[in-house]
Amino acid sequence: MPLKYGRMGRENMFKQGQGVSRRGSAVSNVQSVETTMRKRGNHETKIQRSCTGRYIPAFFLAILLSAFCCLPTVIRAEDTPFSLLKNTYMQVNTLEARFHQTIFISSLRREREFDGEFYYKRQKGFLWRYKTPKVKYFLYDGRFIWQGQEDKTFIIKDKVNKEKTSGTFLDLIEDIAKLDEIFVLKEHAKAGDFEILELLPKRDNTVKSARVWIDNQNLVRKIQLYEFTGNINTIEFSSIKLNRSVEDSRFIFKQETGKEIIER
């Protein structure tokens, strides 16, 4: 900011000039001028210091305000994709849906397709019932997983190993409700009416990565699993029904005549 000398400065200079003796020599005149200039210099320094003292706080305040304006928006925990899914699926007591499954088998370089129905009831179990190309099922009754197929002479009875099945979406509803405990969110994108989550497992299992498609009602419509073997398992859901009446009998294993039970 340029400094200007006003009336007071000119008057001081005039008075100082009058104070010089008429008999004064050129030397005394020079000394008087030098004294005046030193006073001016001191006065200018005081003004500069005063200005600096006033403007520095304002300058730093402007920097601070601009810095706060540039801070990224804080995302509340309740607004994250994981928490929205959890809130939806934690309220699911029963679920029915149709599914279409495609498995790309890396070693054969070919795909296999399946269609069926999925049932879930909280504290009872779940059932994957395949209808095509062959009738088969995976039934969890709360204690064991039963696997049966129409053209097989045996039924497999497995003890549930949560460490092995976690993240495979065999236990569909429970895995979705605990998605943030099983996976890390790598990428979150939007495509049309769907949000897509790209996920990486927190622990080692058969799944290398996963992708989940979510509709505008926070329901999972599609899951794609990439396995370490190179296989790609894709499941799409339709005709989803939430919290409707589902019979407990669907989750009770019924012995089939003539079939052996193999426990593992």
Residue pairs with C-beta under 8 A, 6 or more apart in sequence:
1 51
3 44
3 47
3 48
5 40
9 40
9 43
12 36
12 39
13 36
16 32
16 35
16 36
17 32
19 32
20 28
20 29
20 32
21 28
24 32
77 83
78 87
81 185
81 188
81 195
81 197
81 214
82 179
82 180
82 185
83 180
84 218
85 176
85 177
85 179
85 214
85 218
85 220
86 176
86 177
86 178
86 179
86 180
87 218
88 217
88 218
88 219
89 173
89 176
89 177
90 177
91 243
92 120
92 122
92 173
92 177
92 242
92 243
93 121
93 122
93 243
94 119
94 120
94 121
94 122
94 242
94 243
94 244
94 245
94 246
95 118
95 119
95 120
95 173
95 240
95 241
95 242
95 243
96 117
96 118
96 119
96 120
96 239
96 240
96 241
96 244
96 246
97 117
97 118
97 237
97 238
97 239
97 240
97 241
98 115
98 116
98 117
98 118
98 237
98 238
98 239
99 115
99 116
99 117
99 118
99 128
99 235
99 236
99 237
99 238
100 113
100 114
100 115
100 235
100 236
100 238
101 113
101 114
101 115
101 116
101 233
101 234
101 235
101 236
102 111
102 112
102 113
102 114
102 233
102 234
103 111
103 112
103 113
103 114
103 231
103 232
103 233
103 234
104 110
104 111
104 231
104 232
104 233
104 234
105 111
105 112
105 231
106 229
106 230
106 231
106 232
107 229
107 230
113 133
114 130
114 132
114 133
115 130
115 131
115 132
116 128
116 129
116 130
116 131
116 132
117 127
117 129
117 131
118 126
118 127
118 128
118 129
118 172
118 237
119 126
119 127
119 129
119 246
119 250
119 251
120 126
120 127
120 172
120 173
120 246
121 246
121 248
121 250
121 251
122 173
123 142
124 141
124 142
124 248
124 251
125 139
125 140
125 141
125 142
125 251
126 139
126 140
126 171
126 172
126 173
126 251
127 137
127 138
127 139
127 140
127 250
127 251
128 137
128 138
128 139
128 170
129 135
129 137
130 136
130 137
134 149
134 150
134 151
135 149
135 150
136 147
136 148
136 149
136 150
137 146
137 147
137 148
137 149
138 145
138 146
138 147
138 170
139 145
139 146
139 147
139 148
139 251
139 253
140 146
140 160
140 171
140 251
141 251
141 252
141 253
142 251
143 160
144 157
144 158
144 159
144 160
144 253
145 157
145 158
145 160
145 170
146 155
146 156
146 157
146 158
146 253
147 155
147 156
147 158
148 155
148 156
148 256
148 259
152 259
153 258
153 259
153 260
154 259
154 260
154 261
154 262
155 256
155 259
155 260
155 261
155 262
156 261
156 262
156 264
157 261
157 262
157 263
157 264
158 263
158 264
159 264
163 203
163 205
164 205
165 171
166 175
166 178
166 182
166 203
166 205
167 175
167 182
167 183
167 201
167 203
167 205
167 207
167 210
168 175
168 205
168 206
168 207
168 225
169 175
169 176
169 210
169 223
169 225
169 235
175 182
176 220
179 199
179 212
181 202
182 201
182 202
182 203
183 199
183 200
183 201
183 202
183 210
184 199
184 200
184 201
184 202
185 197
185 198
185 199
186 198
186 199
186 200
186 209
187 196
187 197
187 198
188 195
188 196
188 197
188 198
189 195
189 196
189 198
190 196
193 215
193 216
194 213
194 214
194 215
194 221
194 222
195 213
195 214
196 211
196 212
196 213
196 214
197 211
197 212
197 214
198 209
198 210
198 211
199 209
199 210
199 211
199 212
200 209
201 207
201 208
201 209
201 210
206 227
206 228
206 229
207 225
207 226
207 227
207 228
208 226
208 227
208 228
209 226
210 223
210 224
210 225
210 226
211 222
211 223
211 224
212 220
212 222
212 223
212 224
213 220
213 221
213 222
213 223
214 220
214 221
215 221
219 237
219 240
219 242
220 237
221 236
221 237
221 238
222 234
222 235
222 236
222 237
223 234
223 235
224 232
224 233
224 234
224 235
225 232
225 233
225 234
226 232
227 233
255 261
